[in-house]
Amino acid sequence: MKQSILIFSAILLGVLLPYGYLITFLIKYSLIVMLFFAFLAIKFSFKIFSVKHFIIVTANLLLPVLFYFLALPFGKNLALTAFVISIPPTAAAAPVLAQFMRTDVAFVTAAVLITNPAIAFFIPTVLPWLMPVTTPILFLEVLIPVMTVVGVPLILSALIKKISISATQKILRFKIVAFYLFLFNVWLACGNATHFLRNEGSDSVALIPQVFLLTILICVLSFQLGQRMVKKEIALAGSLSLGRKNTMFGLWLALTFVNPVVALGPICYIIMQNIYNSYQLMMVEKKQRTLLEPATQSTSGD
């Protein structure tokens, strides 16, 4: 309950004190630290990749095109918004959330590693087909930033684990830092969203109800589909792999290659996915308390 309340508080602070737009560049570095702790806590091998990951990445590639054509009758801007909302790869922060939710961190990490390069290849191919773009989207322009965020902590954590087990254990004592950085990112992202909406013109404001409804549908559907694509034991891991999006990538894509109105989509998704994740955390904590209650009653009975 405490974690979910803190996330809701970070969202509220982002709305009331929307100054995160001034320090957006810090998201990259805080994600690197968060991922470092997440990667340090797990053992890596090629076994973390499975057929399920190819199902996840296929869904991540095909669903945006499907959503685009389903929304097209309601207008080109709304269709492009649907595409930009759903195309981002698995967020670099998803393994951190998997850790908090006590689900398979390795599965979610593998999803991050496989979806990011896949989307980086896919975007330059499909976006010009959906709409003419004046600025060419270079593969390396997308790949290098996302793989830096994932690759630096991955390599660093692997080196530390290889060099010293005791150093690894000592560093992991401070893993709570990752959660506070996550809260910082939520505040920063929601602050960005609020600032953008306050400073945009009437065209963007008029689209808000439609975009918000579209975002809710795509967000819930993505999390639910991801959950059903994997085994029941790792349902939350599957949910995070498809539902927890790299919204900063979507925002960059909209503002750089589409238009500012379409940027409303990823902005709304920032808020929706954090609300959904806080709900998931609440359910995990509730389940944990339910499991602990019989043991507590048994102890008191003795």
N, C-alpha and C positions, 0 to 999 in steps of 0.2 A: 504493500500500500504506500509506503514511504516513497519509493522510487517513482511510482506513477504520479503521486501528488507533486513531487519535485518537477517532473516533466511538464505537467499542466501549469505549474507556477512559472516555468521558463517560457512557455508559450505566451502566458498572460503578460509577463514582463516585456517580451518582445513586442507586444501590441502597445503597451503603455509607455515603454521607454525604447522607441525604435531607433537606437543609435548604432546598431550593429553594422549598418551599411558603411560606416566610417572605417571599420576594421575587418572588412570581408576577407582580406588577404590572409588573416590568421586561421581561417577554416582549414586551409591546406596543411599547416603545421600542426594544428591540434589533432587533425585526423591521423597524421603520421605517428604522433605519440600514442593515440588511442589504439591504433592498429599494432603498434610495437608491443603493447601489453597483451593484446589478444593473441598475436602470433607466438609470443614467448610462452604462453600457457599451453600450447598444443604441440604435438609431435607431427612433423610433416613427412609424407611419403606419397608416392603416386597413387596409393590406395585411396586417398581422399577423393579422387575423381571417379565418378561412376556414370552409368548410362543415364541416371536421373538428371545429371548436370546438362547433358545434351538435350534432354527434354525441356529443361528450364531455359536454356539459351535459345532453343528453337521457338519457344513461346515468347521469349523476350524480343525476338526478331519479327515474328508473324503477327502477334497481337496488335502492335501499333498500326500496321497497314490495315488490318481488319477494322480497328476502331476508327481509322481515318475515313474509310468508305462508309461505315455506318453513320458517321456524323456529317458526311458531305451534303446530304439533302438539307441540312440546317444551316449551311453556309461554309464557305471555304476557310474562313478564320477559325471557326469552331472545329472543323475537320483537322486543320493543322495543329490546333491546340491539343486535340485528342492524341495525335501522333507524338507531339513533343512531350506530353505528360507521360506516355507509356514507353517511349523508346530508351530512356536512360538505363544504363546497366545497374547491376546490384551495387548499392552504396558501399563505399569503403568502411563506413561505420557499422554495417550490418553484422560482421563478426563480433563486434563489441556488444551489440544488443543480444546476439545469440548467447553470449556469455552470461549476461544479466538474466536471460530467460531460461538458463540451464538446459539449453538444447545443443545440438551438434555444431560446435564452432568450426570444425574442420570442413564440414559440408558447406557451410555458408562462405567460408574462406575460399574454397574451390570455386564457388559460384562467382565470387568477386573476380578471381583470376581468369575465369573463362569468359564471362560476359563482357568485361571491359574491352579486350582486344576484338571480340566478335562484333560489338557495336561500333567500335572504331573503324572496322572494315566496312560495315554495313551502311553507315550514315552517308558517306560520300557517294555511294551507289544509288541509294533509294531516294534521298531528299530532292535531287535535281529532277527526278522522275515525277514526284508529287507536285513540285513547283519549281519554276525557273529561279536559280540563284545567281546573283551577279558576282559574288565572291566565292571562288572554288574552295571546297572544304578539303584540306589536306589531311591525309591519313595520320602523319606524324604529329600534326597540330593537335589532334585529339588523343592519340595514343601516349605520347610522352608525358603530359601532365597526369593522366590517370594512372599510368604505370609507375610514375615516380612516387605517388602517394602510397601505392601498394608495395612497390618493389623495395624502397629504402627500408621500411620497418621489417619487411620479410627477410631481407638479407642480413640486416643488423641483428635481429632476434636469432636467426639461424647461427650466426657466428658466435654470439654469446653462449648459446646452448652447447655449441661444439667445444668452446674453450673452457667453460666452468659451470658445473651444475650448481655449486653453492652460490655463485654470483647470480645465476638465474633465479634461484629461490629467494634471495635477498631482494632483488628488484621486484619480484612478484608481490612482495608484501605491500607495495605501494600501488597496486593495481586499481584501487578505488579512485585514483587520479583520473583514470579513463572515464569513469562515470561523470565526474564533475566537468571534464572537458566536453563530454557529450551534451550536458545541460547548457554549457556555454555556447556550443554550436547551435542548439535548438533556439536559444535566445537570439543569437546573431542572425540566424536564417529568418526567423519570424520578424525580427526587426527590419531586415531587408525587404520582406514582403509588405509590411505595413508602410514603410517609407515610400516604396514604389507606388502603392495604391493611392496614397495621399497626394502624390505629386504628378499623377497621370491625368490625362484629359478625360472629358465626359464619355468618349467612345469606350475607353477601358472600363469605366465605372458601370456603364450600361450593360456590358457583357458579363459582369461579375456573377449575377444569379445563374446564368446558363453555364458558365465555366465552373462555378462551384458545384453545381449539380453533376456535371460531367466528371469532375474530379472525384467526387464521392463514389460514383459508379465504378470508375476505372480503378480507384484505390482499393475499394472493398473486393472487387472482382480479382484484381491481381494478387492480393494476399490470400484470398480463398482458393484460387486456382493453384497457386504455389503450394498451398497446404495439401491439396488433393493429388498432387503429382508425385508425392513421396510416400514412404511408409509412415504409418500412424505414429511410430515412436519418434520420428523426427519431423512431425507436421509443422512445428514452429520454424524449424530451419528452412523447410521448403517455402513456407509463407514469407519469411524474410528475404529469401533468395530472389523471389519474383516481385514481391511487393515493396520492399525497402529500396527506393530508387535514389540514384545519385542526382538529386534535384538541381544541384549547382551546375551539373552538366546540361540538364534540360534548359535551365535559365540562360546559360551561355549560348546554347544552340539557338534558342528563340531570339535573343537579342542580337546575335551576330549574323545569323543566316535567314531568319524569317522576319518577324516584326515585333515591336514592343507589346502589341495587344495580345499576341499569342503567349507572351511571357507570363501572362496572368495564370496560365495553366500550371506550370511548375511551382509558381508562388503559392497557389492554393494547395498543391500537392504537398508542399513542405509542411503546412499546417495539418492537413488530413492524415498524413502518414505518421506524424508524431502523436496525434490523438489516437490513432489506431494502435500504435505500438504501446502507448501508455495503458490502453485498455487491455492489450495482451499481457503486459507486465502485471496488471492488477489481477488478471485471471490466474497467472502463474503463482503469484503470492497467495491468492485465496486457496488454490489447490495445495500449496505447501503447508498452509496452516491447517487445512483439513486432514492432511496426512500426519501432522504432528500431534493433533488433538488426542487420538486414541492412545498414543504412547504416553502423553502427559497424564491422561486419566488413569492409565494402567500403573504409572509410577506413584500417583497420589493414592491409589487404592492399596498399594503395598504398604 
